[in-house]
Amino acid sequence: MPIKKALAMQKTLAMILAGGRVDELSVLTQLRPKSAVPFGGLYRVIDFPMSSLMHSGIENVGILSQYRSYSLNNHIGNGAAWEMVGRNRSVSVLPPYTAHTVSQWYRGPADAVYQNLDFIDMHDPRLVLVLSGDHIYAMDFSPLIEFHHENKADLTLGFLDVPKEQATRFGVGRLEMSAGSPGGPLVDYLEKPLTPPDWPGDKVAASLTIHLFSVNILHEVLENHAKLAPKTHEFGKDIIPAMLGKYRVFGYKFDSYWGYTRTIDEYWQTSMDLLGETPKIDPERWEVRTNIEHNHIRDRVPAVIGNHAEISNSLIYSGCRIFGTVENSILFPGVEVEAGAVIKDSILMFDTRVAANSHLQKVIADSDVAIGPECRLGFGDPTIPNEDYPQLLQSGITLIGRGVTMPSERQLGCNCIVQPNMREAQFRKKEYGSGVLVE
């Protein structure tokens, strides 16, 4: 790495918004923050921004988390998996803290950073890169940082063009672009508008929740916002609109793959992007790092594939024992599929076991789930949404919470949710229709 670039990276501090429990991920975040959700058979969601920071040469990171952080802390460890250990390298998980005697939860992303201004000052950076911890991508941040310096920007946001009809899902910006430039001044910004904005073109620039601040400006805008005693503390809703017209705010456009994991549908679809002959997500080529000591990944024995097993378009990892059929699925380390069992379009996390002759269709099962023999899960009417969470689950995916033990000969329809740690005796019915919450 050139000396000038290396110095610029050393003077950049990253703050990852690891988040808390989000209802959109249902039982997957009931016992862990969203950034610690397992992804891709071997990884955690936070591995992707952490690996991008490592490859970009940004070696000091603060991770802002407040909800059931044990899993995240255990996974991050001392940061050695991402080479963030050394005299000038570090990673710190930062819980909420406001005073010596009073502590409160982060009230939003902007408040989370505000509560840790002292941590930022301790590192004495020139730039602070604020990232979300729930996105899947591989990115070199150095061109963004160079663009920020070249334009003497106070804030530079990362954007990706998406079809205009998707504008309601994101914060969207309008940039003044000049020929040959990857970005330009941000002249308008809307946070998840109710209808797509009436801007020229059939695409809009969607925010990637990448915010690169000059450190003195970050201090100024967060302190000014706090003085207002606001009801909300959001970068997209509060900070960015207040900066437009008063500060040098720019947008920078990326054009590489970007996957979301905020909702169940997004998590499942992004996971499926790992499959196929030319997958959209290629962790090996991207050189994504993970902590192989977490969940004893490093100590697992090689996968065992039975003589009569059938596997197609799937990811199978160490410690798996496969004697049945697996199609278009992702199996984490330690998963067992007995003879006669069929797994299709599904995601089975660490140490899940599927007994003989059970069939799973479009199921996401969290870690340590045991499915008894002769069960059928995910078969029914996919158009019937979940009765308790209709907006959350309506595309046919069925969720099984962590630690569930399901007895034999049970049937479960589409868009169902099984709460964590359910035991055999609690499954009082033989058949549960589509859209049911089992608790």
N, C-alpha and C positions, 0 to 999 in steps of 0.2 A: 504494500500500500504506500503511495507517495507520502512524503513527510507532511506536506500541507494538508492533504486529506485526512491523514491520521490525527493531526492536531485538531482539526475541525470535529472529528468524531469524538475525541476525548473531551471536548468542551460541550458536548451534547449529552444531556441527561434524558433518559426515557422514563415515562410514567405510564404504566399499563393499568387501565381500568378493568380489573379482573371481575368486578361485579358481584352481585349477591345472588339470591334466589330469584329467578324470573319465572312468572307463572306460565309463560309461553312454552317452557321446557318441562312443565309438569313434574312428574316423579323423578326425572333425571337430575333435577336440581333441588330435590327435597332434602338431600343429605350432603350437598356440595355446592360451591359456587359454579357459575356457568363456565368459567374459564378452565375449570378442572374436569369437565365432562370428558370421558374417554372418547377418542375419535380415531377412525381409520385402522382399527385393529391393534395399534401399538402405542398410540400417542394420546396426549391431552390437547384440547383446543389451544391452550396457551403456548404449546410448543412451537406453533407457527410464527406468531409475532416474536417470540424469544429467539428463534433460529434466524429470522430476518434481521433482528438487531445484531446478533452475533456476526453474521456474514457481512453486515454493513460497517462493522468496526465500532459500534456503540456498546460500550462495556460497563456502563453504570445504569442500573435499572431499579426503579421503585415500583412495586406491585401493590395496588390499592384494592384491598379486599376486606369485607366485613362479615360475611355470612359463612358459618361453618368452615373456617379456613384450614382445618387440620389436613384435609386431603391435599389442598393446594400447597400448604407449607411442606408437607411430606414429599410432594413431587418436586418442588423447586429446590429443596435442600439448601446447600450453600452456593448453588449456581454452577457447580463444576461441570454439569452436563453441557452447558453452553459456554464453557471456558470463561466464566465471569468470577474467577477467584484470583486474587493477586493484589499487589500493592495499589494499583490504580484501577482495579476492576471489582465490581460488587453487584449483588442483587439483594434487595430487601423487601420483605412482605410487610406492608404498612397498615395496621388496623386503625380504626378511628381513634383520634386523640385530640382533645381540645384544651385541656388544662391539667394541672397537677391533681386536682380533686374532682374534676367533672369530665365525663366522657360521653359522647353521643355518637350515634350512627352517622355515617355519611348521608347527607340529605340529597345528594345528586353528584354527578361527575365533577362539576365545577367546585362544589364544596369539598369533595374528596381531595382535590389538588390543593385547594385553599388551606385545608387543615394540615397540609404537609409542606407549606412554604419554607418552614425551618429546615426540613430535610433537603429541599432543593438548594437553599442557601449554603448548607454544609458542603455540598458538592461544587459550589461556585461555577455553574455552567454558564455559557453564553446563550445556549438554546435549550428549550425544553420540548421534547417530542411526546405528545400525549396520544396514546393509542388505545383502542378497544381490544379487550382480550378474547372476543368471541368471533373472530374472523379467521378464515383459512386462506393463506396466500404465501407467496415467496417474493420478497421485495428487497431491492437495494435502496436504502434511504438516502444515499449520498447525493444523487442528482437533485432530490428535493431540497436538501440542505444547501447545495450550490445555488439553486434557483432562488432560494430565500435570501442568500447573501447578495447575489447579483442585483436583486430588486430592492435591496435595503428594506425588506418587508418587516412588519411588526408581527404578522401572523400569516402563515401559509397553510392552506387546507388541501388535503388530497381528495381528488374526485375521480369518478369513473363514469363514462357515458352509459346510460341505460335508456330503454324505450320510455317515451314520455308517459305512457299509461302506468308505469311503475312508480311514478313520482311520489305517490301518496305513501310509499313505504319508507322513504328516506328524507333526510335533509337535502335540499337541492339548491344549487347555486347557478348564477348567470355570470359568465366570465367575459371580459373583453380580450379576445384572443387575437394575436398578431401572427402573420404567416411565419411558420418555422419555429414558433415558440410552443413549449409544452404547457404553458399556462398564461395567466394574465390577471389583471386586477379583478377582484370580486365586487360586482356592482349590485347584486341582489342575492338574497338568501331567504329560503322558506323552509321551516322545519315541518316535515310530513304534512304538506298541504292537503286539505280535504279534497281538492280537485287539482289535476295537473295544471301548472301555470301556463298562461298564454304567452309563452316565449317562442321565438322563431325556431324552426326545425322540428324533427320528429323524435329527438332525443333530448334528455336533460342530463346535467352533471350531478351525479348522486354523491353525497359525502361518504367517504370511507372511514369517518371518525379518526382521521389523522390530522392532528393539530400541531403545527410547529410554531412555537412562540419564541420571540426574543424574551429573555428572562425578565428584564426590567418591565416590559409591557405586560407580561403575565402577572407579575406582582401588582401592577397598577390596576388592571381591569378587575382582578379578583377582589382586591381590597375595596375598590369603589363599589363593586356589586354587593359585597357583604354589608357595607354601610347602609344600603337601601332596605335592609331587613326583608329580603325577598321571600316569596312563597316557594319559588322553584330555583334550582341551582343547576341549570343545564347549559352546556356550551352551545348547542344548536338553537335552543329556544331563547336563551338570555344573553350569553356573552357575545356571540358572533353578530347578531343583529345590532347590538349596542355599539359595536366597534366600527360598523360600516359608516363611511363618511367622516370618521374621526381619526382613523388609523390607516396605515398602509396594509391592507388586507388583500392577499393574493390567493388564487387557486392554482393547483398543479394537477394535471391530468395523467393518470396511469392508464395503461391499456392491457395489463396482464390479468390472469385469472384471479377472481375474488369470490370466495364462497362465504355464505352466512350460516350461522348455527343458532340464531336467536330463537326460532320457533321449531316445533317438531317437524313440520314440513321441510323447512330449510335444512335442518340437521340431517334428515333422511336423504334429501336430494343431493346435498353436498357430499354425503358419504357415498352415494351411488356414483358420484363423479370420480371416485377412485378406481372404478371397475372399467373393463373393456380393454381392447388391444392397445389403444392409444388414450389412456385416461387423461382427463383434464387436470387431475391432481397427481403429481408424481413425487412423493416424499423422498424417494431415493435420489432422484435427479436434483431435487431442490435441496438436498442435504439437510433435511429436517432432523434436529436432535431431540432426544427425549431422555428422561432419567430411567435407565434400564434397571436400577435398583428398586424402583417403585413397583409394587405388585410382583416383586421377585421375577421380573422379566428376564434378567440376566441368568437366573439359575434354573430356568425351565428346560426340560428335556426337549429334543426335537419332536416335531409333530409325528403322530402315528396315523397312517392312512391304511385302512383295512383293504383286503383283497377285493371285496365287493363294493367298496365305497365309490360313489360317483360325484365328482366335483367339477363344476363348470363356472367360469367367469366369477370367481370368488377369491377372497383373501383369507388365507389360513396361516395362523402364526404358531410359534413354539408352544409346546405343551398341549396342543389340541389332539384329540383322539376321534377320528372320523371313521365310522363304519356304515353310515347311511348315505343320503343324497343331499348335496349342498349346491344350490344354484343362485347366482346373482346375490351373494351374501358376503358379509364381513364377520369373521369369527376371531375374537380376541384370544390371547393366550389362555390355555387351560380349558377351553370349551370342549365338551364331549357330546358327540352325536352317535347314538347307538344304532344298531342294525335296524333297517326298516323305517327309521325316522327320515323325514323330508323337511329341509329348510330352504325356503325360497324368499328372495327379495327382503332379507331380514338382517338385523344387526344384533349379534349376541356378544355381550361384554364378558369380562374376565370370569372364568371358572363357572360359566353357566352349563348346565347339563340337561340334555334332552333325551328322554328314555325311548325305548324301542317303539316303533310304529306311531310315533306322534308326528303331526304335520303342523308346521308353522309357516304362515303366509303373511309377509309384510309386517313382521313383528320386530319391535325394538325391546330387547330384554336387558336390563341392567345386570351388574355383576352378581355372582353367587345365587343365581336363580336355578331352581330344579323343577323341571317339567316331567310329570309322571308319564307312564306308558299310555298309549292309545288316546292321546289328547289331540284336539284340533283347535288351533288358535289362529284367529285372523280370517275365519271363513264366515261370510254373511253378506249383508247388504252394505256396501261401502258408502252409499248415499245417506245413510242414517248417521247424523253427527252424534258425538258424545252428549248424553243428556245433561250432564252437569257443566261441561265446558264445550259448547257447540262451536265456538269460534276457534278453539284450540285444536280440536281433533275432528276433522271432517273429510279427510282424504283417504281413509281406509287403513291407516296405520294403527296398530294395537300396541299399547305400552305395558310392560311388566316391570314393576318396581324392584329395587334391589332386595335380595335376600328372600324372595318369594319361594315357597315350596308348594307346588300344585299337585294334588293327588291324581291318580289315573282316571282316564275316561272322562275328562272334562272338555266341554266345548265352549269356545269364546268367540264372539263375532268380531266385526270390524269396529274401529274407532272406540275400542274399550280401553280402560285404564285399570290396572291392578295395583293397589297401594303396596308400598314396600313392606317386607317382613310378614306377609300373609302366610299362615301355616295351613297344613292340609285340612285340619278340622274346621277351619273358617270358610272353606269352599263348600257351602251347604247345598248348592244346586249342582246338578249335572251339566246344565246348559245355561249359558248367559248370552242373550241376544246382542246384536250390534248396538253400540252407543252406551254400554253399561259401565258404571263405575263400581268396581268390586272392592269393598272395604270392610 
